Amino acid sequence: MLFASPTRDQAIALAGVFQSCRLVETVATTGTCQSRDFATSIHSLFEQNPPSTLAVFGELDALHLGVDSLKSVLADIRSPENANLLRYVLGVLYLQRKLAHNRAMLGKVASGIDKARLQAEHFSRTHPNVIANLADVYLNTISTFNFRIQVKGQPQHLQQPDIANRIRCLLFAAIRAAMLWHQVGGRRHQLLLQRRKVLDLVGDLRRQV
């Protein structure tokens, strides 16, 4: 069976998935992350009708963490160091498919993001109140699926409400990027059967950031 070759847009969207998932891992284990990287993920949630794939994330340089993480996993998919990251990514791709087939929930997600957008106009997109609002949208929609991503980290961080909200928002952003990846033709078989081609595309992106 012949498959269409992966594209640059697919690589960009997939880097978005990996970036948010890497941030989930970082926040869960350290309690913090780079503010610019976090802002990129939150920005992507509000970009529902972008003029381009890259516009979802702002600019290519804003995806440096995702590009590096994707490159690391594709280069050595069995590396123990990437086990949690890969588990989060595969969980996100599964939840994206579940969400895509649930029109009622998609409507709730869109409505919740619209309300958060109005709130962000008075504060900022990364204000704690906006983050808490987005986290509630995630809790009341995607988090109601039977399958949930089990986040591993330090209990002292995971038990803090603000950090838990940030992690939910990052998972939300990862699923949004996975939705974008699927919309531009991305499919799971590419990670297995066309890994070298995807890695070449990621290498090109890495040279541009």
Rosetta constraint file for C-alpha pairs under 8 A:
AtomPair CA 5 CA 194 HARMONIC 7.87 0.50
AtomPair CA 5 CA 197 HARMONIC 7.50 0.50
AtomPair CA 6 CA 10 HARMONIC 6.51 0.50
AtomPair CA 6 CA 11 HARMONIC 7.51 0.50
AtomPair CA 6 CA 186 HARMONIC 7.30 0.50
AtomPair CA 6 CA 190 HARMONIC 7.24 0.50
AtomPair CA 6 CA 194 HARMONIC 7.73 0.50
AtomPair CA 6 CA 197 HARMONIC 6.82 0.50
AtomPair CA 6 CA 198 HARMONIC 6.20 0.50
AtomPair CA 7 CA 11 HARMONIC 6.41 0.50
AtomPair CA 7 CA 198 HARMONIC 7.96 0.50
AtomPair CA 7 CA 201 HARMONIC 7.43 0.50
AtomPair CA 8 CA 12 HARMONIC 6.21 0.50
AtomPair CA 8 CA 201 HARMONIC 6.23 0.50
AtomPair CA 9 CA 13 HARMONIC 6.23 0.50
AtomPair CA 9 CA 53 HARMONIC 6.02 0.50
AtomPair CA 9 CA 54 HARMONIC 7.50 0.50
AtomPair CA 9 CA 181 HARMONIC 7.82 0.50
AtomPair CA 9 CA 184 HARMONIC 6.78 0.50
AtomPair CA 10 CA 14 HARMONIC 6.04 0.50
AtomPair CA 10 CA 181 HARMONIC 5.44 0.50
AtomPair CA 10 CA 184 HARMONIC 6.08 0.50
AtomPair CA 10 CA 185 HARMONIC 6.86 0.50
AtomPair CA 10 CA 186 HARMONIC 5.60 0.50
AtomPair CA 11 CA 15 HARMONIC 6.05 0.50
AtomPair CA 11 CA 198 HARMONIC 6.74 0.50
AtomPair CA 11 CA 201 HARMONIC 6.51 0.50
AtomPair CA 11 CA 202 HARMONIC 6.26 0.50
AtomPair CA 12 CA 16 HARMONIC 6.41 0.50
AtomPair CA 12 CA 53 HARMONIC 7.23 0.50
AtomPair CA 12 CA 54 HARMONIC 6.79 0.50
AtomPair CA 12 CA 67 HARMONIC 7.89 0.50
AtomPair CA 12 CA 205 HARMONIC 7.97 0.50
AtomPair CA 13 CA 17 HARMONIC 6.57 0.50
AtomPair CA 13 CA 53 HARMONIC 6.90 0.50
AtomPair CA 13 CA 54 HARMONIC 7.81 0.50
AtomPair CA 13 CA 177 HARMONIC 5.63 0.50
AtomPair CA 13 CA 178 HARMONIC 6.92 0.50
AtomPair CA 13 CA 180 HARMONIC 6.13 0.50
AtomPair CA 13 CA 181 HARMONIC 4.92 0.50
AtomPair CA 14 CA 18 HARMONIC 6.34 0.50
AtomPair CA 14 CA 70 HARMONIC 7.68 0.50
AtomPair CA 14 CA 177 HARMONIC 6.91 0.50
AtomPair CA 14 CA 178 HARMONIC 6.76 0.50
AtomPair CA 14 CA 181 HARMONIC 5.99 0.50
AtomPair CA 15 CA 19 HARMONIC 5.97 0.50
AtomPair CA 15 CA 63 HARMONIC 6.78 0.50
AtomPair CA 15 CA 66 HARMONIC 4.48 0.50
AtomPair CA 15 CA 67 HARMONIC 5.08 0.50
AtomPair CA 15 CA 69 HARMONIC 7.69 0.50
AtomPair CA 15 CA 70 HARMONIC 6.01 0.50
AtomPair CA 16 CA 20 HARMONIC 6.36 0.50
AtomPair CA 16 CA 41 HARMONIC 7.67 0.50
AtomPair CA 16 CA 57 HARMONIC 7.54 0.50
AtomPair CA 16 CA 63 HARMONIC 6.67 0.50
AtomPair CA 16 CA 66 HARMONIC 5.82 0.50
AtomPair CA 16 CA 174 HARMONIC 6.75 0.50
AtomPair CA 16 CA 177 HARMONIC 5.56 0.50
AtomPair CA 16 CA 178 HARMONIC 7.91 0.50
AtomPair CA 17 CA 21 HARMONIC 6.26 0.50
AtomPair CA 17 CA 66 HARMONIC 7.28 0.50
AtomPair CA 17 CA 89 HARMONIC 6.89 0.50
AtomPair CA 17 CA 173 HARMONIC 7.61 0.50
AtomPair CA 17 CA 174 HARMONIC 4.52 0.50
AtomPair CA 17 CA 175 HARMONIC 7.05 0.50
AtomPair CA 17 CA 177 HARMONIC 5.22 0.50
AtomPair CA 17 CA 178 HARMONIC 5.88 0.50
AtomPair CA 18 CA 22 HARMONIC 5.90 0.50
AtomPair CA 18 CA 66 HARMONIC 4.98 0.50
AtomPair CA 18 CA 67 HARMONIC 7.64 0.50
AtomPair CA 18 CA 69 HARMONIC 6.26 0.50
AtomPair CA 18 CA 70 HARMONIC 5.98 0.50
AtomPair CA 18 CA 85 HARMONIC 7.66 0.50
AtomPair CA 18 CA 89 HARMONIC 6.61 0.50
AtomPair CA 18 CA 174 HARMONIC 7.33 0.50
AtomPair CA 19 CA 23 HARMONIC 6.23 0.50
AtomPair CA 19 CA 37 HARMONIC 7.94 0.50
AtomPair CA 19 CA 41 HARMONIC 7.89 0.50
AtomPair CA 19 CA 63 HARMONIC 6.90 0.50
AtomPair CA 19 CA 65 HARMONIC 5.64 0.50
AtomPair CA 19 CA 66 HARMONIC 3.65 0.50
AtomPair CA 19 CA 67 HARMONIC 7.40 0.50
AtomPair CA 19 CA 69 HARMONIC 6.91 0.50
AtomPair CA 19 CA 174 HARMONIC 7.75 0.50
AtomPair CA 20 CA 24 HARMONIC 6.28 0.50
AtomPair CA 20 CA 38 HARMONIC 7.83 0.50
AtomPair CA 20 CA 41 HARMONIC 6.17 0.50
AtomPair CA 20 CA 66 HARMONIC 7.43 0.50
AtomPair CA 20 CA 170 HARMONIC 5.34 0.50
AtomPair CA 20 CA 171 HARMONIC 6.70 0.50
AtomPair CA 20 CA 173 HARMONIC 6.41 0.50
AtomPair CA 20 CA 174 HARMONIC 5.18 0.50
AtomPair CA 21 CA 25 HARMONIC 6.46 0.50
AtomPair CA 21 CA 85 HARMONIC 6.22 0.50
AtomPair CA 21 CA 88 HARMONIC 6.08 0.50
AtomPair CA 21 CA 89 HARMONIC 6.33 0.50
AtomPair CA 21 CA 170 HARMONIC 6.98 0.50
AtomPair CA 21 CA 171 HARMONIC 6.72 0.50
AtomPair CA 21 CA 174 HARMONIC 6.32 0.50
AtomPair CA 22 CA 26 HARMONIC 6.24 0.50
AtomPair CA 22 CA 65 HARMONIC 7.92 0.50
AtomPair CA 22 CA 66 HARMONIC 7.41 0.50
AtomPair CA 22 CA 69 HARMONIC 7.19 0.50
AtomPair CA 22 CA 85 HARMONIC 6.02 0.50
AtomPair CA 23 CA 27 HARMONIC 5.92 0.50
AtomPair CA 23 CA 33 HARMONIC 6.73 0.50
AtomPair CA 23 CA 37 HARMONIC 7.88 0.50
AtomPair CA 23 CA 38 HARMONIC 7.38 0.50
AtomPair CA 23 CA 170 HARMONIC 7.06 0.50
AtomPair CA 24 CA 28 HARMONIC 6.00 0.50
AtomPair CA 24 CA 151 HARMONIC 7.79 0.50
AtomPair CA 24 CA 167 HARMONIC 5.48 0.50
AtomPair CA 24 CA 170 HARMONIC 6.14 0.50
AtomPair CA 24 CA 171 HARMONIC 7.05 0.50
AtomPair CA 25 CA 29 HARMONIC 6.23 0.50
AtomPair CA 25 CA 84 HARMONIC 7.40 0.50
AtomPair CA 25 CA 85 HARMONIC 6.83 0.50
AtomPair CA 25 CA 151 HARMONIC 7.60 0.50
AtomPair CA 25 CA 152 HARMONIC 7.44 0.50
AtomPair CA 25 CA 153 HARMONIC 7.24 0.50
AtomPair CA 26 CA 30 HARMONIC 5.80 0.50
AtomPair CA 26 CA 31 HARMONIC 7.21 0.50
AtomPair CA 26 CA 32 HARMONIC 6.87 0.50
AtomPair CA 26 CA 33 HARMONIC 6.38 0.50
AtomPair CA 27 CA 31 HARMONIC 4.46 0.50
AtomPair CA 27 CA 32 HARMONIC 4.75 0.50
AtomPair CA 27 CA 33 HARMONIC 5.89 0.50
AtomPair CA 27 CA 157 HARMONIC 7.90 0.50
AtomPair CA 27 CA 163 HARMONIC 7.28 0.50
AtomPair CA 27 CA 167 HARMONIC 7.01 0.50
AtomPair CA 28 CA 32 HARMONIC 7.94 0.50
AtomPair CA 28 CA 151 HARMONIC 7.28 0.50
AtomPair CA 28 CA 152 HARMONIC 6.64 0.50
AtomPair CA 28 CA 153 HARMONIC 4.50 0.50
AtomPair CA 28 CA 154 HARMONIC 6.22 0.50
AtomPair CA 28 CA 157 HARMONIC 6.28 0.50
AtomPair CA 28 CA 158 HARMONIC 6.09 0.50
AtomPair CA 28 CA 163 HARMONIC 7.77 0.50
AtomPair CA 28 CA 167 HARMONIC 7.34 0.50
AtomPair CA 29 CA 152 HARMONIC 7.58 0.50
AtomPair CA 29 CA 153 HARMONIC 4.41 0.50
AtomPair CA 29 CA 154 HARMONIC 5.18 0.50
AtomPair CA 29 CA 157 HARMONIC 7.24 0.50
AtomPair CA 30 CA 153 HARMONIC 7.96 0.50
AtomPair CA 30 CA 154 HARMONIC 7.39 0.50
AtomPair CA 30 CA 157 HARMONIC 7.30 0.50
AtomPair CA 31 CA 157 HARMONIC 5.33 0.50
AtomPair CA 31 CA 158 HARMONIC 7.94 0.50
AtomPair CA 31 CA 163 HARMONIC 6.67 0.50
AtomPair CA 33 CA 37 HARMONIC 7.47 0.50
AtomPair CA 33 CA 38 HARMONIC 7.02 0.50
AtomPair CA 34 CA 38 HARMONIC 6.38 0.50
AtomPair CA 35 CA 39 HARMONIC 6.04 0.50
AtomPair CA 36 CA 40 HARMONIC 6.22 0.50
AtomPair CA 36 CA 62 HARMONIC 7.50 0.50
AtomPair CA 37 CA 41 HARMONIC 6.64 0.50
AtomPair CA 37 CA 62 HARMONIC 6.73 0.50
AtomPair CA 37 CA 63 HARMONIC 7.63 0.50
AtomPair CA 37 CA 65 HARMONIC 7.61 0.50
AtomPair CA 38 CA 42 HARMONIC 6.42 0.50
AtomPair CA 38 CA 170 HARMONIC 7.75 0.50
AtomPair CA 39 CA 43 HARMONIC 5.89 0.50
AtomPair CA 39 CA 125 HARMONIC 7.66 0.50
AtomPair CA 39 CA 126 HARMONIC 6.41 0.50
AtomPair CA 40 CA 44 HARMONIC 6.33 0.50
AtomPair CA 40 CA 57 HARMONIC 5.72 0.50
AtomPair CA 40 CA 58 HARMONIC 7.20 0.50
AtomPair CA 40 CA 62 HARMONIC 6.52 0.50
AtomPair CA 40 CA 63 HARMONIC 7.80 0.50
AtomPair CA 41 CA 45 HARMONIC 6.93 0.50
AtomPair CA 41 CA 57 HARMONIC 7.14 0.50
AtomPair CA 41 CA 170 HARMONIC 6.52 0.50
AtomPair CA 41 CA 173 HARMONIC 5.58 0.50
AtomPair CA 41 CA 174 HARMONIC 7.71 0.50
AtomPair CA 42 CA 46 HARMONIC 7.12 0.50
AtomPair CA 42 CA 125 HARMONIC 6.88 0.50
AtomPair CA 42 CA 126 HARMONIC 6.91 0.50
AtomPair CA 42 CA 169 HARMONIC 7.22 0.50
AtomPair CA 42 CA 170 HARMONIC 7.41 0.50
AtomPair CA 42 CA 173 HARMONIC 6.52 0.50
AtomPair CA 43 CA 47 HARMONIC 6.68 0.50
AtomPair CA 43 CA 56 HARMONIC 7.26 0.50
AtomPair CA 43 CA 57 HARMONIC 6.57 0.50
AtomPair CA 43 CA 58 HARMONIC 7.81 0.50
AtomPair CA 43 CA 125 HARMONIC 7.12 0.50
AtomPair CA 44 CA 48 HARMONIC 7.89 0.50
AtomPair CA 44 CA 56 HARMONIC 4.93 0.50
AtomPair CA 44 CA 57 HARMONIC 5.39 0.50
AtomPair CA 44 CA 173 HARMONIC 6.52 0.50
AtomPair CA 44 CA 176 HARMONIC 7.45 0.50
AtomPair CA 44 CA 177 HARMONIC 7.59 0.50
AtomPair CA 45 CA 113 HARMONIC 7.47 0.50
AtomPair CA 45 CA 172 HARMONIC 7.66 0.50
AtomPair CA 45 CA 173 HARMONIC 5.71 0.50
AtomPair CA 45 CA 176 HARMONIC 6.53 0.50
AtomPair CA 46 CA 113 HARMONIC 6.81 0.50
AtomPair CA 46 CA 114 HARMONIC 7.99 0.50
AtomPair CA 46 CA 117 HARMONIC 6.82 0.50
AtomPair CA 47 CA 55 HARMONIC 7.79 0.50
AtomPair CA 47 CA 56 HARMONIC 5.45 0.50
AtomPair CA 48 CA 56 HARMONIC 7.90 0.50
AtomPair CA 50 CA 55 HARMONIC 5.89 0.50
AtomPair CA 50 CA 56 HARMONIC 6.02 0.50
AtomPair CA 51 CA 55 HARMONIC 6.50 0.50
AtomPair CA 52 CA 56 HARMONIC 7.17 0.50
AtomPair CA 53 CA 57 HARMONIC 7.87 0.50
AtomPair CA 53 CA 180 HARMONIC 7.57 0.50
AtomPair CA 54 CA 58 HARMONIC 6.27 0.50
AtomPair CA 54 CA 59 HARMONIC 6.15 0.50
AtomPair CA 54 CA 60 HARMONIC 6.79 0.50
AtomPair CA 55 CA 59 HARMONIC 6.65 0.50
AtomPair CA 57 CA 62 HARMONIC 6.89 0.50
AtomPair CA 57 CA 63 HARMONIC 7.27 0.50
AtomPair CA 58 CA 62 HARMONIC 6.85 0.50
AtomPair CA 59 CA 63 HARMONIC 7.34 0.50
AtomPair CA 60 CA 64 HARMONIC 7.15 0.50
AtomPair CA 60 CA 205 HARMONIC 7.86 0.50
AtomPair CA 60 CA 208 HARMONIC 7.61 0.50
AtomPair CA 60 CA 209 HARMONIC 6.06 0.50
AtomPair CA 61 CA 208 HARMONIC 7.80 0.50
AtomPair CA 61 CA 209 HARMONIC 4.65 0.50
AtomPair CA 63 CA 67 HARMONIC 6.08 0.50
AtomPair CA 63 CA 209 HARMONIC 7.93 0.50
AtomPair CA 64 CA 68 HARMONIC 6.14 0.50
AtomPair CA 64 CA 206 HARMONIC 7.36 0.50
AtomPair CA 64 CA 209 HARMONIC 6.25 0.50
AtomPair CA 65 CA 69 HARMONIC 6.03 0.50
AtomPair CA 66 CA 70 HARMONIC 5.95 0.50
AtomPair CA 67 CA 71 HARMONIC 6.07 0.50
AtomPair CA 67 CA 202 HARMONIC 6.43 0.50
AtomPair CA 67 CA 205 HARMONIC 7.13 0.50
AtomPair CA 67 CA 206 HARMONIC 6.35 0.50
AtomPair CA 68 CA 72 HARMONIC 6.11 0.50
AtomPair CA 68 CA 206 HARMONIC 7.22 0.50
AtomPair CA 69 CA 73 HARMONIC 6.30 0.50
AtomPair CA 70 CA 74 HARMONIC 6.12 0.50
AtomPair CA 70 CA 202 HARMONIC 7.48 0.50
AtomPair CA 71 CA 75 HARMONIC 6.00 0.50
AtomPair CA 71 CA 199 HARMONIC 6.34 0.50
AtomPair CA 71 CA 202 HARMONIC 6.28 0.50
AtomPair CA 71 CA 203 HARMONIC 7.27 0.50
AtomPair CA 72 CA 76 HARMONIC 6.43 0.50
AtomPair CA 72 CA 77 HARMONIC 7.89 0.50
AtomPair CA 72 CA 82 HARMONIC 7.99 0.50
AtomPair CA 73 CA 77 HARMONIC 4.84 0.50
AtomPair CA 73 CA 78 HARMONIC 7.91 0.50
AtomPair CA 73 CA 79 HARMONIC 7.52 0.50
AtomPair CA 73 CA 82 HARMONIC 6.40 0.50
AtomPair CA 73 CA 86 HARMONIC 7.49 0.50
AtomPair CA 74 CA 191 HARMONIC 7.70 0.50
AtomPair CA 74 CA 195 HARMONIC 6.56 0.50
AtomPair CA 74 CA 196 HARMONIC 7.92 0.50
AtomPair CA 74 CA 199 HARMONIC 6.32 0.50
AtomPair CA 75 CA 199 HARMONIC 7.39 0.50
AtomPair CA 77 CA 82 HARMONIC 7.52 0.50
AtomPair CA 78 CA 82 HARMONIC 7.63 0.50
AtomPair CA 78 CA 83 HARMONIC 7.45 0.50
AtomPair CA 79 CA 83 HARMONIC 6.65 0.50
AtomPair CA 82 CA 86 HARMONIC 6.02 0.50
AtomPair CA 83 CA 87 HARMONIC 6.14 0.50
AtomPair CA 84 CA 88 HARMONIC 6.20 0.50
AtomPair CA 84 CA 152 HARMONIC 7.89 0.50
AtomPair CA 85 CA 89 HARMONIC 6.25 0.50
AtomPair CA 86 CA 90 HARMONIC 6.13 0.50
AtomPair CA 87 CA 91 HARMONIC 6.12 0.50
AtomPair CA 88 CA 92 HARMONIC 6.09 0.50
AtomPair CA 88 CA 149 HARMONIC 6.74 0.50
AtomPair CA 88 CA 151 HARMONIC 7.89 0.50
AtomPair CA 89 CA 93 HARMONIC 6.23 0.50
AtomPair CA 89 CA 174 HARMONIC 7.97 0.50
AtomPair CA 90 CA 94 HARMONIC 6.26 0.50
AtomPair CA 91 CA 95 HARMONIC 6.24 0.50
AtomPair CA 91 CA 148 HARMONIC 7.81 0.50
AtomPair CA 91 CA 149 HARMONIC 6.05 0.50
AtomPair CA 92 CA 96 HARMONIC 6.05 0.50
AtomPair CA 92 CA 149 HARMONIC 7.74 0.50
AtomPair CA 92 CA 171 HARMONIC 7.31 0.50
AtomPair CA 92 CA 174 HARMONIC 6.59 0.50
AtomPair CA 92 CA 175 HARMONIC 5.54 0.50
AtomPair CA 92 CA 178 HARMONIC 7.18 0.50
AtomPair CA 93 CA 97 HARMONIC 6.48 0.50
AtomPair CA 93 CA 175 HARMONIC 6.96 0.50
AtomPair CA 93 CA 178 HARMONIC 6.08 0.50
AtomPair CA 94 CA 98 HARMONIC 6.49 0.50
AtomPair CA 95 CA 99 HARMONIC 6.06 0.50
AtomPair CA 95 CA 142 HARMONIC 7.51 0.50
AtomPair CA 95 CA 147 HARMONIC 7.72 0.50
AtomPair CA 95 CA 175 HARMONIC 7.11 0.50
AtomPair CA 96 CA 100 HARMONIC 6.03 0.50
AtomPair CA 96 CA 175 HARMONIC 5.53 0.50
AtomPair CA 96 CA 176 HARMONIC 7.72 0.50
AtomPair CA 96 CA 178 HARMONIC 6.29 0.50
AtomPair CA 96 CA 179 HARMONIC 6.05 0.50
AtomPair CA 97 CA 101 HARMONIC 6.53 0.50
AtomPair CA 98 CA 102 HARMONIC 6.69 0.50
AtomPair CA 99 CA 103 HARMONIC 7.68 0.50
AtomPair CA 99 CA 105 HARMONIC 6.90 0.50
AtomPair CA 99 CA 106 HARMONIC 6.62 0.50
AtomPair CA 99 CA 142 HARMONIC 7.13 0.50
AtomPair CA 100 CA 106 HARMONIC 7.20 0.50
AtomPair CA 100 CA 179 HARMONIC 7.69 0.50
AtomPair CA 102 CA 106 HARMONIC 6.26 0.50
AtomPair CA 103 CA 107 HARMONIC 6.23 0.50
AtomPair CA 104 CA 108 HARMONIC 6.49 0.50
AtomPair CA 105 CA 109 HARMONIC 6.14 0.50
AtomPair CA 105 CA 141 HARMONIC 6.21 0.50
AtomPair CA 105 CA 142 HARMONIC 7.82 0.50
AtomPair CA 106 CA 110 HARMONIC 6.19 0.50
AtomPair CA 107 CA 111 HARMONIC 6.12 0.50
AtomPair CA 108 CA 112 HARMONIC 6.04 0.50
AtomPair CA 108 CA 141 HARMONIC 7.16 0.50
AtomPair CA 109 CA 113 HARMONIC 6.18 0.50
AtomPair CA 109 CA 137 HARMONIC 6.55 0.50
AtomPair CA 109 CA 138 HARMONIC 7.71 0.50
AtomPair CA 109 CA 141 HARMONIC 6.83 0.50
AtomPair CA 110 CA 114 HARMONIC 6.20 0.50
AtomPair CA 111 CA 115 HARMONIC 6.41 0.50
AtomPair CA 112 CA 116 HARMONIC 6.30 0.50
AtomPair CA 112 CA 134 HARMONIC 7.27 0.50
AtomPair CA 112 CA 137 HARMONIC 5.73 0.50
AtomPair CA 113 CA 117 HARMONIC 6.04 0.50
AtomPair CA 113 CA 134 HARMONIC 6.84 0.50
AtomPair CA 113 CA 137 HARMONIC 7.57 0.50
AtomPair CA 114 CA 118 HARMONIC 6.50 0.50
AtomPair CA 115 CA 119 HARMONIC 6.41 0.50
AtomPair CA 116 CA 120 HARMONIC 6.05 0.50
AtomPair CA 116 CA 130 HARMONIC 5.99 0.50
AtomPair CA 116 CA 133 HARMONIC 6.25 0.50
AtomPair CA 116 CA 134 HARMONIC 6.46 0.50
AtomPair CA 117 CA 121 HARMONIC 6.46 0.50
AtomPair CA 117 CA 125 HARMONIC 7.61 0.50
AtomPair CA 118 CA 122 HARMONIC 7.19 0.50
AtomPair CA 119 CA 123 HARMONIC 6.54 0.50
AtomPair CA 119 CA 124 HARMONIC 7.92 0.50
AtomPair CA 119 CA 130 HARMONIC 6.44 0.50
AtomPair CA 120 CA 124 HARMONIC 4.60 0.50
AtomPair CA 120 CA 125 HARMONIC 4.90 0.50
AtomPair CA 120 CA 126 HARMONIC 7.88 0.50
AtomPair CA 120 CA 127 HARMONIC 7.49 0.50
AtomPair CA 120 CA 130 HARMONIC 6.11 0.50
AtomPair CA 121 CA 125 HARMONIC 7.73 0.50
AtomPair CA 123 CA 127 HARMONIC 6.17 0.50
AtomPair CA 123 CA 130 HARMONIC 7.73 0.50
AtomPair CA 124 CA 130 HARMONIC 7.41 0.50
AtomPair CA 125 CA 130 HARMONIC 6.31 0.50
AtomPair CA 125 CA 131 HARMONIC 7.63 0.50
AtomPair CA 126 CA 130 HARMONIC 6.39 0.50
AtomPair CA 126 CA 131 HARMONIC 6.12 0.50
AtomPair CA 127 CA 131 HARMONIC 6.22 0.50
AtomPair CA 128 CA 132 HARMONIC 6.00 0.50
AtomPair CA 128 CA 162 HARMONIC 7.47 0.50
AtomPair CA 129 CA 133 HARMONIC 6.20 0.50
AtomPair CA 130 CA 134 HARMONIC 6.21 0.50
AtomPair CA 131 CA 135 HARMONIC 6.05 0.50
AtomPair CA 131 CA 165 HARMONIC 6.49 0.50
AtomPair CA 131 CA 166 HARMONIC 6.60 0.50
AtomPair CA 131 CA 169 HARMONIC 6.81 0.50
AtomPair CA 132 CA 136 HARMONIC 6.21 0.50
AtomPair CA 132 CA 162 HARMONIC 7.57 0.50
AtomPair CA 132 CA 165 HARMONIC 5.78 0.50
AtomPair CA 132 CA 166 HARMONIC 7.92 0.50
AtomPair CA 133 CA 137 HARMONIC 6.46 0.50
AtomPair CA 134 CA 138 HARMONIC 6.41 0.50
AtomPair CA 134 CA 169 HARMONIC 6.26 0.50
AtomPair CA 135 CA 139 HARMONIC 6.16 0.50
AtomPair CA 135 CA 165 HARMONIC 5.21 0.50
AtomPair CA 135 CA 166 HARMONIC 7.32 0.50
AtomPair CA 135 CA 168 HARMONIC 5.40 0.50
AtomPair CA 135 CA 169 HARMONIC 5.37 0.50
AtomPair CA 136 CA 140 HARMONIC 6.06 0.50
AtomPair CA 137 CA 141 HARMONIC 6.15 0.50
AtomPair CA 138 CA 142 HARMONIC 5.42 0.50
AtomPair CA 138 CA 143 HARMONIC 5.97 0.50
AtomPair CA 138 CA 168 HARMONIC 6.65 0.50
AtomPair CA 138 CA 169 HARMONIC 7.27 0.50
AtomPair CA 138 CA 172 HARMONIC 6.41 0.50
AtomPair CA 139 CA 143 HARMONIC 4.78 0.50
AtomPair CA 139 CA 144 HARMONIC 6.84 0.50
AtomPair CA 139 CA 168 HARMONIC 7.79 0.50
AtomPair CA 140 CA 144 HARMONIC 6.37 0.50
AtomPair CA 141 CA 145 HARMONIC 7.72 0.50
AtomPair CA 143 CA 148 HARMONIC 6.51 0.50
AtomPair CA 153 CA 157 HARMONIC 7.45 0.50
AtomPair CA 153 CA 158 HARMONIC 6.76 0.50
AtomPair CA 154 CA 158 HARMONIC 6.25 0.50
AtomPair CA 155 CA 159 HARMONIC 5.80 0.50
AtomPair CA 156 CA 160 HARMONIC 6.93 0.50
AtomPair CA 157 CA 163 HARMONIC 6.46 0.50
AtomPair CA 157 CA 164 HARMONIC 7.89 0.50
AtomPair CA 158 CA 163 HARMONIC 6.37 0.50
AtomPair CA 158 CA 164 HARMONIC 5.72 0.50
AtomPair CA 159 CA 163 HARMONIC 7.69 0.50
AtomPair CA 159 CA 164 HARMONIC 6.92 0.50
AtomPair CA 160 CA 164 HARMONIC 6.11 0.50
AtomPair CA 161 CA 165 HARMONIC 6.09 0.50
AtomPair CA 162 CA 166 HARMONIC 6.34 0.50
AtomPair CA 163 CA 167 HARMONIC 6.26 0.50
AtomPair CA 164 CA 168 HARMONIC 6.28 0.50
AtomPair CA 165 CA 169 HARMONIC 6.21 0.50
AtomPair CA 166 CA 170 HARMONIC 6.19 0.50
AtomPair CA 167 CA 171 HARMONIC 6.25 0.50
AtomPair CA 168 CA 172 HARMONIC 6.09 0.50
AtomPair CA 169 CA 173 HARMONIC 6.12 0.50
AtomPair CA 170 CA 174 HARMONIC 6.12 0.50
AtomPair CA 171 CA 175 HARMONIC 6.26 0.50
AtomPair CA 172 CA 176 HARMONIC 6.27 0.50
AtomPair CA 173 CA 177 HARMONIC 6.20 0.50
AtomPair CA 174 CA 178 HARMONIC 6.15 0.50
AtomPair CA 175 CA 179 HARMONIC 6.11 0.50
AtomPair CA 176 CA 180 HARMONIC 6.37 0.50
AtomPair CA 177 CA 181 HARMONIC 6.11 0.50
AtomPair CA 178 CA 182 HARMONIC 6.21 0.50
AtomPair CA 179 CA 183 HARMONIC 6.18 0.50
AtomPair CA 180 CA 184 HARMONIC 6.35 0.50
AtomPair CA 181 CA 185 HARMONIC 6.50 0.50
AtomPair CA 181 CA 186 HARMONIC 4.98 0.50
AtomPair CA 181 CA 187 HARMONIC 7.85 0.50
AtomPair CA 182 CA 186 HARMONIC 4.61 0.50
AtomPair CA 182 CA 187 HARMONIC 6.37 0.50
AtomPair CA 186 CA 190 HARMONIC 7.36 0.50
AtomPair CA 187 CA 191 HARMONIC 7.81 0.50
AtomPair CA 188 CA 192 HARMONIC 7.32 0.50
AtomPair CA 189 CA 193 HARMONIC 5.66 0.50
AtomPair CA 189 CA 194 HARMONIC 7.20 0.50
AtomPair CA 190 CA 194 HARMONIC 4.57 0.50
AtomPair CA 190 CA 195 HARMONIC 5.97 0.50
AtomPair CA 190 CA 198 HARMONIC 7.32 0.50
AtomPair CA 191 CA 195 HARMONIC 4.90 0.50
AtomPair CA 191 CA 198 HARMONIC 7.44 0.50
AtomPair CA 194 CA 198 HARMONIC 6.36 0.50
AtomPair CA 195 CA 199 HARMONIC 6.00 0.50
AtomPair CA 196 CA 200 HARMONIC 6.21 0.50
AtomPair CA 197 CA 201 HARMONIC 6.45 0.50
AtomPair CA 198 CA 202 HARMONIC 6.20 0.50
AtomPair CA 199 CA 203 HARMONIC 6.07 0.50
AtomPair CA 200 CA 204 HARMONIC 6.40 0.50
AtomPair CA 201 CA 205 HARMONIC 6.38 0.50
AtomPair CA 202 CA 206 HARMONIC 6.08 0.50
AtomPair CA 203 CA 207 HARMONIC 6.42 0.50
AtomPair CA 204 CA 208 HARMONIC 6.68 0.50
AtomPair CA 205 CA 209 HARMONIC 6.54 0.50
